Amino acid sequence: MNELSFKMSIPHFVLPWLAWLYVQFLAITSRITVKSEGKYPGPAIYACWHCQQVLTIYLQRNRGMCGLVSKSKDGEYMARILKLFGFSIVRGSTTSGGFTSLRALIKAARGGCSLAITPDGPRGPVFKVKPGAIYLAKKAGIPIIPTVCMLSKKKIIRSWYRFQFPLPFGRIHAVYGAPLFVAATDDIAAKAVELENILNSLTEEAQQNLLTVT
């Protein structure tokens, strides 16, 4: 399906609006708590696992952020949903058109825009940070903010990324970690492992909070 077909596709017009409405309903009917290490004063890369992105998008709505979305048919749905939440979009991935996408993201960051990425996307493996996120932080000269969002009521969709479909009338707990800086001399592979460990640790923390807070 080419770009013109996307524009003329009724599902690609209707479903993003339904998703937007559903997320608004979730926000109204759920109890949301946010733990943060402090708001970062400048542009940063907000990185969350692919499966946790739905409510993370909501929490970052209308802040002028830029998201990286694949050029696939499914990516077109996500691109339109992100636009409804006030994001700008770069199409591509770290594997398809990678350098072009990274250059566009670096340009956006240097222009003062924060970025939103899923470091285990677009094809996984799940919960494994790919080097593109670290390379981006190094070249753009901005930190990574590890971000997690856990749900007390959800349905796990069978897919490589174990998508968490949020259900209403539950609790949502988000955690923003301390900024992770990537120096010009840092080893990208080692930093990827560090970010991966931080995200997994924050996920465990957020899940534990859901279990202990009533």
Biotite code that builds the C-alpha atoms (Angstrom):
import biotite.structure as struc

atoms = struc.array([
    struc.Atom([0.000, 0.000, 0.000], chain_id="A", res_id=1, res_name="MET", atom_name="CA", element="C"),
    struc.Atom([1.521, 3.315, -1.091], chain_id="A", res_id=2, res_name="ASN", atom_name="CA", element="C"),
    struc.Atom([1.191, 6.733, 0.540], chain_id="A", res_id=3, res_name="GLU", atom_name="CA", element="C"),
    struc.Atom([-1.774, 7.740, -1.641], chain_id="A", res_id=4, res_name="LEU", atom_name="CA", element="C"),
    struc.Atom([-3.589, 4.549, -0.686], chain_id="A", res_id=5, res_name="SER", atom_name="CA", element="C"),
    struc.Atom([-3.029, 5.367, 2.984], chain_id="A", res_id=6, res_name="PHE", atom_name="CA", element="C"),
    struc.Atom([-4.599, 8.804, 2.500], chain_id="A", res_id=7, res_name="LYS", atom_name="CA", element="C"),
    struc.Atom([-7.639, 7.265, 0.779], chain_id="A", res_id=8, res_name="MET", atom_name="CA", element="C"),
    struc.Atom([-7.995, 4.388, 3.270], chain_id="A", res_id=9, res_name="SER", atom_name="CA", element="C"),
    struc.Atom([-11.137, 4.616, 5.400], chain_id="A", res_id=10, res_name="ILE", atom_name="CA", element="C"),
    struc.Atom([-9.655, 2.428, 8.206], chain_id="A", res_id=11, res_name="PRO", atom_name="CA", element="C"),
    struc.Atom([-6.583, 4.655, 8.352], chain_id="A", res_id=12, res_name="HIS", atom_name="CA", element="C"),
    struc.Atom([-8.879, 7.642, 8.844], chain_id="A", res_id=13, res_name="PHE", atom_name="CA", element="C"),
    struc.Atom([-11.384, 6.139, 11.277], chain_id="A", res_id=14, res_name="VAL", atom_name="CA", element="C"),
    struc.Atom([-9.299, 3.862, 13.538], chain_id="A", res_id=15, res_name="LEU", atom_name="CA", element="C"),
    struc.Atom([-6.812, 6.511, 14.762], chain_id="A", res_id=16, res_name="PRO", atom_name="CA", element="C"),
    struc.Atom([-9.746, 8.689, 15.888], chain_id="A", res_id=17, res_name="TRP", atom_name="CA", element="C"),
    struc.Atom([-11.308, 5.735, 17.684], chain_id="A", res_id=18, res_name="LEU", atom_name="CA", element="C"),
    struc.Atom([-7.957, 5.025, 19.364], chain_id="A", res_id=19, res_name="ALA", atom_name="CA", element="C"),
    struc.Atom([-7.681, 8.680, 20.405], chain_id="A", res_id=20, res_name="TRP", atom_name="CA", element="C"),
    struc.Atom([-11.175, 8.603, 21.910], chain_id="A", res_id=21, res_name="LEU", atom_name="CA", element="C"),
    struc.Atom([-10.477, 5.337, 23.716], chain_id="A", res_id=22, res_name="TYR", atom_name="CA", element="C"),
    struc.Atom([-7.281, 6.670, 25.299], chain_id="A", res_id=23, res_name="VAL", atom_name="CA", element="C"),
    struc.Atom([-9.170, 9.775, 26.458], chain_id="A", res_id=24, res_name="GLN", atom_name="CA", element="C"),
    struc.Atom([-11.752, 7.448, 28.037], chain_id="A", res_id=25, res_name="PHE", atom_name="CA", element="C"),
    struc.Atom([-8.978, 5.475, 29.719], chain_id="A", res_id=26, res_name="LEU", atom_name="CA", element="C"),
    struc.Atom([-7.488, 8.633, 31.188], chain_id="A", res_id=27, res_name="ALA", atom_name="CA", element="C"),
    struc.Atom([-10.853, 9.682, 32.609], chain_id="A", res_id=28, res_name="ILE", atom_name="CA", element="C"),
    struc.Atom([-11.669, 6.296, 34.123], chain_id="A", res_id=29, res_name="THR", atom_name="CA", element="C"),
    struc.Atom([-8.196, 5.364, 35.436], chain_id="A", res_id=30, res_name="SER", atom_name="CA", element="C"),
    struc.Atom([-6.173, 6.535, 38.409], chain_id="A", res_id=31, res_name="ARG", atom_name="CA", element="C"),
    struc.Atom([-2.876, 7.809, 37.073], chain_id="A", res_id=32, res_name="ILE", atom_name="CA", element="C"),
    struc.Atom([0.211, 8.384, 39.182], chain_id="A", res_id=33, res_name="THR", atom_name="CA", element="C"),
    struc.Atom([3.569, 9.590, 37.928], chain_id="A", res_id=34, res_name="VAL", atom_name="CA", element="C"),
    struc.Atom([6.940, 9.281, 39.621], chain_id="A", res_id=35, res_name="LYS", atom_name="CA", element="C"),
    struc.Atom([9.655, 11.440, 38.131], chain_id="A", res_id=36, res_name="SER", atom_name="CA", element="C"),
    struc.Atom([13.295, 12.171, 38.772], chain_id="A", res_id=37, res_name="GLU", atom_name="CA", element="C"),
    struc.Atom([12.518, 15.744, 37.797], chain_id="A", res_id=38, res_name="GLY", atom_name="CA", element="C"),
    struc.Atom([11.530, 17.445, 34.571], chain_id="A", res_id=39, res_name="LYS", atom_name="CA", element="C"),
    struc.Atom([14.482, 17.744, 32.227], chain_id="A", res_id=40, res_name="TYR", atom_name="CA", element="C"),
    struc.Atom([14.841, 21.408, 31.188], chain_id="A", res_id=41, res_name="PRO", atom_name="CA", element="C"),
    struc.Atom([15.859, 20.846, 27.574], chain_id="A", res_id=42, res_name="GLY", atom_name="CA", element="C"),
    struc.Atom([15.326, 18.461, 24.670], chain_id="A", res_id=43, res_name="PRO", atom_name="CA", element="C"),
    struc.Atom([15.762, 14.784, 25.516], chain_id="A", res_id=44, res_name="ALA", atom_name="CA", element="C"),
    struc.Atom([15.000, 11.331, 24.140], chain_id="A", res_id=45, res_name="ILE", atom_name="CA", element="C"),
    struc.Atom([12.116, 9.676, 25.984], chain_id="A", res_id=46, res_name="TYR", atom_name="CA", element="C"),
    struc.Atom([12.586, 5.931, 25.581], chain_id="A", res_id=47, res_name="ALA", atom_name="CA", element="C"),
    struc.Atom([9.990, 3.326, 26.540], chain_id="A", res_id=48, res_name="CYS", atom_name="CA", element="C"),
    struc.Atom([9.452, -0.309, 25.645], chain_id="A", res_id=49, res_name="TRP", atom_name="CA", element="C"),
    struc.Atom([7.262, -0.951, 22.612], chain_id="A", res_id=50, res_name="HIS", atom_name="CA", element="C"),
    struc.Atom([4.579, -2.695, 24.664], chain_id="A", res_id=51, res_name="CYS", atom_name="CA", element="C"),
    struc.Atom([4.144, 0.241, 27.069], chain_id="A", res_id=52, res_name="GLN", atom_name="CA", element="C"),
    struc.Atom([3.764, 3.096, 24.622], chain_id="A", res_id=53, res_name="GLN", atom_name="CA", element="C"),
    struc.Atom([-0.011, 3.741, 24.658], chain_id="A", res_id=54, res_name="VAL", atom_name="CA", element="C"),
    struc.Atom([-0.335, 5.643, 27.930], chain_id="A", res_id=55, res_name="LEU", atom_name="CA", element="C"),
    struc.Atom([3.198, 7.014, 27.613], chain_id="A", res_id=56, res_name="THR", atom_name="CA", element="C"),
    struc.Atom([1.998, 8.788, 24.456], chain_id="A", res_id=57, res_name="ILE", atom_name="CA", element="C"),
    struc.Atom([-0.933, 10.221, 26.404], chain_id="A", res_id=58, res_name="TYR", atom_name="CA", element="C"),
    struc.Atom([1.308, 11.524, 29.188], chain_id="A", res_id=59, res_name="LEU", atom_name="CA", element="C"),
    struc.Atom([3.550, 13.276, 26.637], chain_id="A", res_id=60, res_name="GLN", atom_name="CA", element="C"),
    struc.Atom([0.680, 14.717, 24.590], chain_id="A", res_id=61, res_name="ARG", atom_name="CA", element="C"),
    struc.Atom([0.767, 18.228, 23.153], chain_id="A", res_id=62, res_name="ASN", atom_name="CA", element="C"),
    struc.Atom([4.367, 18.915, 24.161], chain_id="A", res_id=63, res_name="ARG", atom_name="CA", element="C"),
    struc.Atom([5.743, 19.321, 20.663], chain_id="A", res_id=64, res_name="GLY", atom_name="CA", element="C"),
    struc.Atom([7.580, 16.010, 20.757], chain_id="A", res_id=65, res_name="MET", atom_name="CA", element="C"),
    struc.Atom([8.797, 14.165, 17.677], chain_id="A", res_id=66, res_name="CYS", atom_name="CA", element="C"),
    struc.Atom([8.239, 10.434, 17.249], chain_id="A", res_id=67, res_name="GLY", atom_name="CA", element="C"),
    struc.Atom([9.918, 7.850, 15.032], chain_id="A", res_id=68, res_name="LEU", atom_name="CA", element="C"),
    struc.Atom([7.383, 5.633, 13.235], chain_id="A", res_id=69, res_name="VAL", atom_name="CA", element="C"),
    struc.Atom([7.971, 2.892, 10.678], chain_id="A", res_id=70, res_name="SER", atom_name="CA", element="C"),
    struc.Atom([6.801, 3.253, 7.071], chain_id="A", res_id=71, res_name="LYS", atom_name="CA", element="C"),
    struc.Atom([4.639, 0.139, 7.299], chain_id="A", res_id=72, res_name="SER", atom_name="CA", element="C"),
    struc.Atom([0.852, -0.072, 7.103], chain_id="A", res_id=73, res_name="LYS", atom_name="CA", element="C"),
    struc.Atom([0.673, -0.469, 10.889], chain_id="A", res_id=74, res_name="ASP", atom_name="CA", element="C"),
    struc.Atom([3.100, 2.419, 11.233], chain_id="A", res_id=75, res_name="GLY", atom_name="CA", element="C"),
    struc.Atom([0.653, 4.636, 9.356], chain_id="A", res_id=76, res_name="GLU", atom_name="CA", element="C"),
    struc.Atom([-1.955, 4.024, 12.061], chain_id="A", res_id=77, res_name="TYR", atom_name="CA", element="C"),
    struc.Atom([0.544, 4.945, 14.768], chain_id="A", res_id=78, res_name="MET", atom_name="CA", element="C"),
    struc.Atom([1.699, 8.042, 12.887], chain_id="A", res_id=79, res_name="ALA", atom_name="CA", element="C"),
    struc.Atom([-1.848, 9.336, 12.704], chain_id="A", res_id=80, res_name="ARG", atom_name="CA", element="C"),
    struc.Atom([-2.526, 8.567, 16.359], chain_id="A", res_id=81, res_name="ILE", atom_name="CA", element="C"),
    struc.Atom([0.632, 10.416, 17.394], chain_id="A", res_id=82, res_name="LEU", atom_name="CA", element="C"),
    struc.Atom([-0.382, 13.445, 15.337], chain_id="A", res_id=83, res_name="LYS", atom_name="CA", element="C"),
    struc.Atom([-3.749, 13.526, 17.124], chain_id="A", res_id=84, res_name="LEU", atom_name="CA", element="C"),
    struc.Atom([-1.819, 13.718, 20.394], chain_id="A", res_id=85, res_name="PHE", atom_name="CA", element="C"),
    struc.Atom([0.281, 16.641, 19.177], chain_id="A", res_id=86, res_name="GLY", atom_name="CA", element="C"),
    struc.Atom([3.427, 14.828, 18.041], chain_id="A", res_id=87, res_name="PHE", atom_name="CA", element="C"),
    struc.Atom([5.411, 15.551, 14.907], chain_id="A", res_id=88, res_name="SER", atom_name="CA", element="C"),
    struc.Atom([6.566, 12.492, 12.974], chain_id="A", res_id=89, res_name="ILE", atom_name="CA", element="C"),
    struc.Atom([9.690, 11.121, 11.316], chain_id="A", res_id=90, res_name="VAL", atom_name="CA", element="C"),
    struc.Atom([8.931, 8.069, 9.172], chain_id="A", res_id=91, res_name="ARG", atom_name="CA", element="C"),
    struc.Atom([11.438, 5.226, 9.103], chain_id="A", res_id=92, res_name="GLY", atom_name="CA", element="C"),
    struc.Atom([13.320, 3.116, 11.631], chain_id="A", res_id=93, res_name="SER", atom_name="CA", element="C"),
    struc.Atom([16.812, 2.274, 12.745], chain_id="A", res_id=94, res_name="THR", atom_name="CA", element="C"),
    struc.Atom([16.732, -0.665, 10.313], chain_id="A", res_id=95, res_name="THR", atom_name="CA", element="C"),
    struc.Atom([14.790, 0.715, 7.320], chain_id="A", res_id=96, res_name="SER", atom_name="CA", element="C"),
    struc.Atom([16.085, 4.023, 6.014], chain_id="A", res_id=97, res_name="GLY", atom_name="CA", element="C"),
    struc.Atom([17.990, 4.233, 9.259], chain_id="A", res_id=98, res_name="GLY", atom_name="CA", element="C"),
    struc.Atom([20.517, 6.969, 8.505], chain_id="A", res_id=99, res_name="PHE", atom_name="CA", element="C"),
    struc.Atom([17.910, 9.211, 6.898], chain_id="A", res_id=100, res_name="THR", atom_name="CA", element="C"),
    struc.Atom([15.619, 8.786, 9.897], chain_id="A", res_id=101, res_name="SER", atom_name="CA", element="C"),
    struc.Atom([18.418, 9.410, 12.379], chain_id="A", res_id=102, res_name="LEU", atom_name="CA", element="C"),
    struc.Atom([19.485, 12.569, 10.563], chain_id="A", res_id=103, res_name="ARG", atom_name="CA", element="C"),
    struc.Atom([15.920, 13.867, 10.681], chain_id="A", res_id=104, res_name="ALA", atom_name="CA", element="C"),
    struc.Atom([15.668, 13.130, 14.405], chain_id="A", res_id=105, res_name="LEU", atom_name="CA", element="C"),
    struc.Atom([19.030, 14.754, 15.126], chain_id="A", res_id=106, res_name="ILE", atom_name="CA", element="C"),
    struc.Atom([17.888, 17.851, 13.237], chain_id="A", res_id=107, res_name="LYS", atom_name="CA", element="C"),
    struc.Atom([14.677, 17.965, 15.273], chain_id="A", res_id=108, res_name="ALA", atom_name="CA", element="C"),
    struc.Atom([16.602, 17.594, 18.550], chain_id="A", res_id=109, res_name="ALA", atom_name="CA", element="C"),
    struc.Atom([19.069, 20.324, 17.634], chain_id="A", res_id=110, res_name="ARG", atom_name="CA", element="C"),
    struc.Atom([16.059, 22.498, 16.886], chain_id="A", res_id=111, res_name="GLY", atom_name="CA", element="C"),
    struc.Atom([14.934, 22.103, 20.501], chain_id="A", res_id=112, res_name="GLY", atom_name="CA", element="C"),
    struc.Atom([12.470, 19.218, 20.076], chain_id="A", res_id=113, res_name="CYS", atom_name="CA", element="C"),
    struc.Atom([12.350, 16.252, 22.436], chain_id="A", res_id=114, res_name="SER", atom_name="CA", element="C"),
    struc.Atom([12.113, 12.814, 20.840], chain_id="A", res_id=115, res_name="LEU", atom_name="CA", element="C"),
    struc.Atom([10.029, 9.715, 21.586], chain_id="A", res_id=116, res_name="ALA", atom_name="CA", element="C"),
    struc.Atom([11.344, 6.286, 20.634], chain_id="A", res_id=117, res_name="ILE", atom_name="CA", element="C"),
    struc.Atom([10.817, 2.609, 21.415], chain_id="A", res_id=118, res_name="THR", atom_name="CA", element="C"),
    struc.Atom([14.368, 1.238, 21.591], chain_id="A", res_id=119, res_name="PRO", atom_name="CA", element="C"),
    struc.Atom([13.265, -2.391, 21.049], chain_id="A", res_id=120, res_name="ASP", atom_name="CA", element="C"),
    struc.Atom([11.321, -1.587, 17.863], chain_id="A", res_id=121, res_name="GLY", atom_name="CA", element="C"),
    struc.Atom([10.286, -2.046, 15.183], chain_id="A", res_id=122, res_name="PRO", atom_name="CA", element="C"),
    struc.Atom([10.799, -5.829, 15.104], chain_id="A", res_id=123, res_name="ARG", atom_name="CA", element="C"),
    struc.Atom([12.360, -6.691, 18.436], chain_id="A", res_id=124, res_name="GLY", atom_name="CA", element="C"),
    struc.Atom([13.528, -8.709, 20.162], chain_id="A", res_id=125, res_name="PRO", atom_name="CA", element="C"),
    struc.Atom([11.363, -7.491, 22.999], chain_id="A", res_id=126, res_name="VAL", atom_name="CA", element="C"),
    struc.Atom([13.034, -5.679, 25.911], chain_id="A", res_id=127, res_name="PHE", atom_name="CA", element="C"),
    struc.Atom([16.337, -5.425, 24.046], chain_id="A", res_id=128, res_name="LYS", atom_name="CA", element="C"),
    struc.Atom([17.761, -1.967, 23.390], chain_id="A", res_id=129, res_name="VAL", atom_name="CA", element="C"),
    struc.Atom([19.069, -1.535, 19.878], chain_id="A", res_id=130, res_name="LYS", atom_name="CA", element="C"),
    struc.Atom([22.134, 0.643, 19.292], chain_id="A", res_id=131, res_name="PRO", atom_name="CA", element="C"),
    struc.Atom([20.202, 3.248, 17.287], chain_id="A", res_id=132, res_name="GLY", atom_name="CA", element="C"),
    struc.Atom([18.826, 4.905, 20.418], chain_id="A", res_id=133, res_name="ALA", atom_name="CA", element="C"),
    struc.Atom([22.302, 5.308, 21.899], chain_id="A", res_id=134, res_name="ILE", atom_name="CA", element="C"),
    struc.Atom([23.806, 6.489, 18.617], chain_id="A", res_id=135, res_name="TYR", atom_name="CA", element="C"),
    struc.Atom([21.035, 9.076, 18.370], chain_id="A", res_id=136, res_name="LEU", atom_name="CA", element="C"),
    struc.Atom([21.723, 10.414, 21.866], chain_id="A", res_id=137, res_name="ALA", atom_name="CA", element="C"),
    struc.Atom([25.450, 10.597, 21.155], chain_id="A", res_id=138, res_name="LYS", atom_name="CA", element="C"),
    struc.Atom([25.090, 12.436, 17.859], chain_id="A", res_id=139, res_name="LYS", atom_name="CA", element="C"),
    struc.Atom([22.299, 14.763, 18.998], chain_id="A", res_id=140, res_name="ALA", atom_name="CA", element="C"),
    struc.Atom([24.076, 15.577, 22.255], chain_id="A", res_id=141, res_name="GLY", atom_name="CA", element="C"),
    struc.Atom([20.963, 15.091, 24.389], chain_id="A", res_id=142, res_name="ILE", atom_name="CA", element="C"),
    struc.Atom([20.231, 12.643, 27.231], chain_id="A", res_id=143, res_name="PRO", atom_name="CA", element="C"),
    struc.Atom([17.886, 9.675, 27.261], chain_id="A", res_id=144, res_name="ILE", atom_name="CA", element="C"),
    struc.Atom([15.026, 9.709, 29.763], chain_id="A", res_id=145, res_name="ILE", atom_name="CA", element="C"),
    struc.Atom([14.077, 6.081, 30.543], chain_id="A", res_id=146, res_name="PRO", atom_name="CA", element="C"),
    struc.Atom([10.273, 5.927, 30.689], chain_id="A", res_id=147, res_name="THR", atom_name="CA", element="C"),
    struc.Atom([7.946, 3.153, 31.791], chain_id="A", res_id=148, res_name="VAL", atom_name="CA", element="C"),
    struc.Atom([4.171, 2.942, 32.158], chain_id="A", res_id=149, res_name="CYS", atom_name="CA", element="C"),
    struc.Atom([2.489, -0.035, 33.818], chain_id="A", res_id=150, res_name="MET", atom_name="CA", element="C"),
    struc.Atom([-1.203, -0.895, 33.916], chain_id="A", res_id=151, res_name="LEU", atom_name="CA", element="C"),
    struc.Atom([-3.176, -2.777, 36.554], chain_id="A", res_id=152, res_name="SER", atom_name="CA", element="C"),
    struc.Atom([-5.869, -3.702, 34.025], chain_id="A", res_id=153, res_name="LYS", atom_name="CA", element="C"),
    struc.Atom([-4.731, -4.801, 30.607], chain_id="A", res_id=154, res_name="LYS", atom_name="CA", element="C"),
    struc.Atom([-4.865, -7.520, 28.002], chain_id="A", res_id=155, res_name="LYS", atom_name="CA", element="C"),
    struc.Atom([-1.594, -8.832, 26.612], chain_id="A", res_id=156, res_name="ILE", atom_name="CA", element="C"),
    struc.Atom([-1.842, -9.143, 22.841], chain_id="A", res_id=157, res_name="ILE", atom_name="CA", element="C"),
    struc.Atom([0.061, -12.040, 21.287], chain_id="A", res_id=158, res_name="ARG", atom_name="CA", element="C"),
    struc.Atom([2.807, -10.374, 19.293], chain_id="A", res_id=159, res_name="SER", atom_name="CA", element="C"),
    struc.Atom([6.580, -10.155, 19.428], chain_id="A", res_id=160, res_name="TRP", atom_name="CA", element="C"),
    struc.Atom([6.404, -7.093, 21.681], chain_id="A", res_id=161, res_name="TYR", atom_name="CA", element="C"),
    struc.Atom([3.657, -8.403, 24.017], chain_id="A", res_id=162, res_name="ARG", atom_name="CA", element="C"),
    struc.Atom([1.522, -5.329, 23.514], chain_id="A", res_id=163, res_name="PHE", atom_name="CA", element="C"),
    struc.Atom([-0.329, -4.222, 26.648], chain_id="A", res_id=164, res_name="GLN", atom_name="CA", element="C"),
    struc.Atom([-3.863, -3.255, 25.600], chain_id="A", res_id=165, res_name="PHE", atom_name="CA", element="C"),
    struc.Atom([-5.078, -1.013, 28.420], chain_id="A", res_id=166, res_name="PRO", atom_name="CA", element="C"),
    struc.Atom([-8.491, -1.547, 29.998], chain_id="A", res_id=167, res_name="LEU", atom_name="CA", element="C"),
    struc.Atom([-10.516, 1.134, 31.819], chain_id="A", res_id=168, res_name="PRO", atom_name="CA", element="C"),
    struc.Atom([-11.172, 1.547, 35.552], chain_id="A", res_id=169, res_name="PHE", atom_name="CA", element="C"),
    struc.Atom([-7.691, 0.509, 36.623], chain_id="A", res_id=170, res_name="GLY", atom_name="CA", element="C"),
    struc.Atom([-4.510, 2.095, 37.896], chain_id="A", res_id=171, res_name="ARG", atom_name="CA", element="C"),
    struc.Atom([-1.704, 3.432, 35.752], chain_id="A", res_id=172, res_name="ILE", atom_name="CA", element="C"),
    struc.Atom([1.748, 4.099, 37.157], chain_id="A", res_id=173, res_name="HIS", atom_name="CA", element="C"),
    struc.Atom([4.413, 5.870, 35.142], chain_id="A", res_id=174, res_name="ALA", atom_name="CA", element="C"),
    struc.Atom([8.050, 6.342, 36.111], chain_id="A", res_id=175, res_name="VAL", atom_name="CA", element="C"),
    struc.Atom([10.564, 8.692, 34.501], chain_id="A", res_id=176, res_name="TYR", atom_name="CA", element="C"),
    struc.Atom([14.136, 7.729, 35.300], chain_id="A", res_id=177, res_name="GLY", atom_name="CA", element="C"),
    struc.Atom([17.159, 9.968, 35.732], chain_id="A", res_id=178, res_name="ALA", atom_name="CA", element="C"),
    struc.Atom([18.690, 11.307, 32.492], chain_id="A", res_id=179, res_name="PRO", atom_name="CA", element="C"),
    struc.Atom([21.181, 8.919, 30.904], chain_id="A", res_id=180, res_name="LEU", atom_name="CA", element="C"),
    struc.Atom([23.940, 10.868, 29.191], chain_id="A", res_id=181, res_name="PHE", atom_name="CA", element="C"),
    struc.Atom([25.979, 9.414, 26.343], chain_id="A", res_id=182, res_name="VAL", atom_name="CA", element="C"),
    struc.Atom([29.425, 10.934, 25.915], chain_id="A", res_id=183, res_name="ALA", atom_name="CA", element="C"),
    struc.Atom([31.297, 11.008, 22.613], chain_id="A", res_id=184, res_name="ALA", atom_name="CA", element="C"),
    struc.Atom([33.770, 8.463, 23.992], chain_id="A", res_id=185, res_name="THR", atom_name="CA", element="C"),
    struc.Atom([31.179, 6.026, 25.374], chain_id="A", res_id=186, res_name="ASP", atom_name="CA", element="C"),
    struc.Atom([30.844, 2.549, 23.915], chain_id="A", res_id=187, res_name="ASP", atom_name="CA", element="C"),
    struc.Atom([27.449, 2.290, 22.218], chain_id="A", res_id=188, res_name="ILE", atom_name="CA", element="C"),
    struc.Atom([26.930, -1.411, 22.963], chain_id="A", res_id=189, res_name="ALA", atom_name="CA", element="C"),
    struc.Atom([27.734, -0.950, 26.651], chain_id="A", res_id=190, res_name="ALA", atom_name="CA", element="C"),
    struc.Atom([25.383, 2.041, 26.912], chain_id="A", res_id=191, res_name="LYS", atom_name="CA", element="C"),
    struc.Atom([22.628, 0.028, 25.220], chain_id="A", res_id=192, res_name="ALA", atom_name="CA", element="C"),
    struc.Atom([22.935, -2.630, 27.917], chain_id="A", res_id=193, res_name="VAL", atom_name="CA", element="C"),
    struc.Atom([22.900, 0.079, 30.591], chain_id="A", res_id=194, res_name="GLU", atom_name="CA", element="C"),
    struc.Atom([19.678, 1.596, 29.217], chain_id="A", res_id=195, res_name="LEU", atom_name="CA", element="C"),
    struc.Atom([18.140, -1.857, 28.901], chain_id="A", res_id=196, res_name="GLU", atom_name="CA", element="C"),
    struc.Atom([18.896, -2.624, 32.548], chain_id="A", res_id=197, res_name="ASN", atom_name="CA", element="C"),
    struc.Atom([17.476, 0.715, 33.677], chain_id="A", res_id=198, res_name="ILE", atom_name="CA", element="C"),
    struc.Atom([14.236, 0.238, 31.744], chain_id="A", res_id=199, res_name="LEU", atom_name="CA", element="C"),
    struc.Atom([13.771, -3.262, 33.101], chain_id="A", res_id=200, res_name="ASN", atom_name="CA", element="C"),
    struc.Atom([14.498, -2.108, 36.644], chain_id="A", res_id=201, res_name="SER", atom_name="CA", element="C"),
    struc.Atom([12.004, 0.772, 36.359], chain_id="A", res_id=202, res_name="LEU", atom_name="CA", element="C"),
    struc.Atom([9.420, -1.630, 34.937], chain_id="A", res_id=203, res_name="THR", atom_name="CA", element="C"),
    struc.Atom([9.802, -3.865, 37.987], chain_id="A", res_id=204, res_name="GLU", atom_name="CA", element="C"),
    struc.Atom([9.508, -0.808, 40.253], chain_id="A", res_id=205, res_name="GLU", atom_name="CA", element="C"),
    struc.Atom([6.331, 0.377, 38.532], chain_id="A", res_id=206, res_name="ALA", atom_name="CA", element="C"),
    struc.Atom([4.807, -3.111, 38.642], chain_id="A", res_id=207, res_name="GLN", atom_name="CA", element="C"),
    struc.Atom([5.591, -3.429, 42.328], chain_id="A", res_id=208, res_name="GLN", atom_name="CA", element="C"),
    struc.Atom([3.930, -0.078, 42.961], chain_id="A", res_id=209, res_name="ASN", atom_name="CA", element="C"),
    struc.Atom([0.761, -1.313, 41.286], chain_id="A", res_id=210, res_name="LEU", atom_name="CA", element="C"),
    struc.Atom([0.766, -4.356, 43.561], chain_id="A", res_id=211, res_name="LEU", atom_name="CA", element="C"),
    struc.Atom([1.311, -2.436, 46.811], chain_id="A", res_id=212, res_name="THR", atom_name="CA", element="C"),
    struc.Atom([-0.707, 0.758, 46.332], chain_id="A", res_id=213, res_name="VAL", atom_name="CA", element="C"),
    struc.Atom([-4.462, 0.478, 46.789], chain_id="A", res_id=214, res_name="THR", atom_name="CA", element="C"),
])
